Amino acid sequence: MLSRLLAVLAAILAMGSPARAAPGLALVDLTPQFSAAWDATAALPDAERPAAFRARMAQAAPGFYPRETLEPTAAARYDERLLRRLKTYPEDRAGIAAVSRNFDAMFRAAGSGFEARFGRMVGYPPVYLLHSLGEFDGGTREMAGRATLLFGADMIVRYHGNDDLQPFFHHELFHLLHQRTFKECAQVWCSLWTEGLAVYVAATLNPKATDSELLLVQPEPIRAAVDRDRKAAVCAAVARLDSTDAADQEALFSFRRLSPELPPRFGYYVGYLAAADLGKRRSLNDLAALDNAAVRPLLERSLRSLADCPA
């Protein structure tokens, strides 16, 4: 969901005065710039406002909310989406401001606990908090050759409500850490491992976390649906381990539905089950250190131990 930002975020990676967000990380909060640009363009007609807003943001936070790299049709759609988000911003503003106000303290606490288990997080770019225009609550992406952690304040409000955010932060921090030892690939098995292990790490570090806090209820409860027919879910994943089909990725890790019985994003929970099985014999640190060559056979072996799937 972050693809629109990937080509342009590198321009701001060196933006100044980041706050310390966790012992080894720094935080740049771009939500005040969004708010200021919204205020400055509030009286403009719809036809002028997206361009004026983007110009304001280009001054305050270069590289955000552009459309110059898009072809004309996509650029027009981008401005339509931007205008919709600008119009709904008054409804979201208080929630986003609350996330911004509390984010540093919450993220610092989560980061300290994470580092107590995995070691100091050093040598990473700053962590960015922004208005994502409805695209994401959090995620790591490679920009300018470096894994960078981004959080969308608007979607944190929408998805996480009154949740304890620490498990969510641990999930995303683990993705940042994990990319140093495990390389993403186009096959389903890579996503099954990275997402499942991140859920397992968050659950292990936060044993009282709810399924909502473990990201297992969007867009509907996942655990109960999978547990009703675990074999069907596990074997569906096994059959697609080497698939590069976007439809398979979307069914296991996004909002597409593979079948009436299997919920969207069921790959998060199936991956968690495999990671938990492997975690019976390995520590979190050992699991995090496994490279791609080691993971592929271990993952399939674990999945097949969970269900009797066709060869």
N, C-alpha and C positions, 0 to 999 in steps of 0.2 A: 504493500500500500504506500510505501514511501518512494516509489520510483520517480515521482515528479520532482522530488527534492534532491535526488542523488547527484545530478550533474551540477548543482549550484551551491550545495552546502559547503563545499571545500573553500569557497571564498571567504567564509566567516570563521573558519576554524581558529584563526588567530585573533579574533575580537578580544578586546582588552577587559581587564578588571573582573575576571571570573571570581566568584566567591568560592571559598573552600567548602566542598560538598561532602566529602568523606576524607579520611586521613590521607589517601593517596590520589584523590580525584578533585576536580574543580567544577563548579557549576556556573553556567551562563544562563540567566533568565531573560528571555526575549519577550515575555508577555507584557511588560510595561510598554515596550515599543509598539506592540500591536494595539494596545489600548490608546496610546497617544495618537497613532495614525487613524484609528477609528474616530476619535473625537475631532480631529482636524478635518475629516472628510464627511462628517455626519450630515451637513447641510447640502451637499452636492446632489445633483440629480443622478438617477441610476446610470445613465449613459456615460457619465464622467467619473463616477466614484471609483470603480475598480482601478483604473489607470492612475488616478490621483493617490489612492491608497498604496499602490505598488511603488509609486515614486517616493512617497514618504518613508516606506519601509526600506527602500533602497538606500536612503540617506542614513537611517538609524541602524539598520541591520543588513548590510549589503549581502545579496545573494538569496534573500528570502522572498517568497511570493512573486516570482518572476513569471513571465510567459514568453520571453523573447526566444527561448530555445525550442519552442513548440511550433509545429506547423499550424497554418491559419485556423483550420477547423478545431484542432485541439486547443489552440489559444483562446478561441471564442468560448469553448466549453469551460475552460479554466476560469475565465472572467465571470461566467454565469455562476459557477460554483462559489467563487470568491464573493460575489455579490450576495448570494443566498446566506453565506456564513456571516457576512457583515450585517445583514438584516436581522439575523437571529442572535447576534452577539449580546444585545441587552439582556436577553434571557439567560445567557451563559456567563455574563460578566462577573457576577458576585461569586459564583462557584470557581471560576478560573482564578480570580483574585485570591480566594481562600487557599487554593492549591499553591499559588505563587508565594503567598505569605508564609505558609507552613512547610514548603518543600525542602528548604535547606536543612532544617532541623530534623525532619523525618528521614531524609535521604542520608544525612550524616549518621544517624543512629543505625539505620540499616547497613550502611557501609562499614561501620565499625564491627558489627556482628559478623558480617560477611568476611572481613579481613581476619578476624580472629580464627576463622576456619581455614581460609585459603591463602592467607598472607597478604602483604601490603600491595595495593593496586597502584603501581607506578608505571610511568611511561605511556599513559593513555591521554588522548585529547580530552578537553573539557566535556562535561555532560551538559546537554542543552535542553532547556524547558521552553516550550513554545506553544502557540495555538496551531494545531495541526490541520485546521480546516476540515475536521471530521475524519482524518485519515488513520490515526493510530493513537494508542495510549503509551506505548513504549516500544523500543526496538533498537537493535544494533545494526549498523550498515557500514560498509567499507567506503570511505571517502578520502580522496587523496592518498590512497594506499593504506589507510589506517582505520581500524574498527572504532566507530564513534557511537556513543549511546545517546539516544534522543527520547524525550518524553513529551507527549501531547497533553497539555493541561486540560483542554476541552474534553478529550475522551477519557481522561482519568476521572473527571466529574461524572461522565455518563456511565462508564462501565463499573466504577469501583465504589461509588456512593459512600457509605459509612464503613467500608471495609478497612481493616488494618492493612496499610500499604506495604508493610515490611516484606511479606512473602512475594508480592509483585516486584518490589525492588530487588530482592534476592534473585528472582527468576531472571530479570534483565541484566543484573550484574554478572550472573553466571554466564550468560551469553557473551558478554564482553570478555570475560576471562577465558572462556572456552575456545574462542576463535584463535587463540595463540597456539593451541595444541591440535585442534580439530578443524579441518578445512571444509567449508560448505561445498556441496556438490548438487547436481541437478536431480539426482535419484531420490526417491521417496525415503530410502533407508537413512540418508543423512539427516533429513528433517525429523524423521521419527526419533533418531538418537538425540539430536540437539534439543528438540522441544521436550521430549520425554525426560531426558536427564535434567533439564532446567526445572521441570515440575517436581521431580524427585528431590533435587537439591532444596528447593523452596519448602517442600513438605518436611524434609528431614531437619532443616534449620528452624522450622516453625511447626512443631508437632500438633499444635492446637488450631492450625489454619483451617478455615472452611474451604469448601470446594470453590466458592466464589473468589476467595483470596488466592486460590491456587490456579485461577483462570480456567476452571472446568465447568462453567455454567453458561458460557456464551456460544451460540445464541440460545441454547437450551441445556438443561443438565445432562452432562456427558457420562458420568460414572455409572449411574443407575441404569441408563440405557445400554451401555456396553456390558455391564455385569449380568443383565438379563439373558444375553447370549454372547458370552465372552468368546466362544469359539468362532462365531461368525465375524466378530470384529478383528480378532487376532489373525485369522486366516485371510481376511480381506487385506490386511496390512502385509502379511507374508507374500501373498500373490502379487503385490505391487512394489516389493522392495526395490527393484531395479528400474521401476517405471520413471520416465521423465515427462509423462503426460501431464499437462497443466490441470486437466480435470481431476486426476488422481490427487495431485497436491492440494487442490482447492477442497476436495471432499475430506481429506484427512486433516488439513490444517487451516482451512478457511470456511466459508459459509455455504459451500455447495453440499448437497446431500447425495451420498452414494446409493442409498436404498432407504425405504421407509423405516426400517428397523434401526439403522445406524445414524446417530446424530452427526451433524456437521462438526468438524474438528475432533473427531474421535481419535485421531492419531496422537493427540497430546496424551490421552489417558492410556492408550495401548503402549506408547513409548515409555510412559511412566511405569507401567507394569513390568516391562522388560528391564528398565533401569533398576527398579526395586528388586527384581530377581537377581540381577548381577550384583547389587549392593549387599546381598547376603554374604558374599565372599570377598568383597572389595570395599575399601573406604571411599568416601566422596572424593578425596584427593586422587586416589588411584583411578577412579572412573574418569575424572576430569583430565587425567594425563594420557588417556588412551588415544592413539592416533587413528586415522581412517583405516589403515590396514588391519589394525588390531580389532577395531569395533565391528566391522562387517560380519565376520563369522560368529563373533560372540553374540551379536544382536540377533541374528537368525536362530542360533542355537537356543537362546533364551526364549524367543517367541515360540519356537516349536515345542519347548518344554511346557509352555502355558496352554497349548491347544494342539490337538492331533490334526495337523493340516496336510493337504495333499502335497506330495513332493514336487 
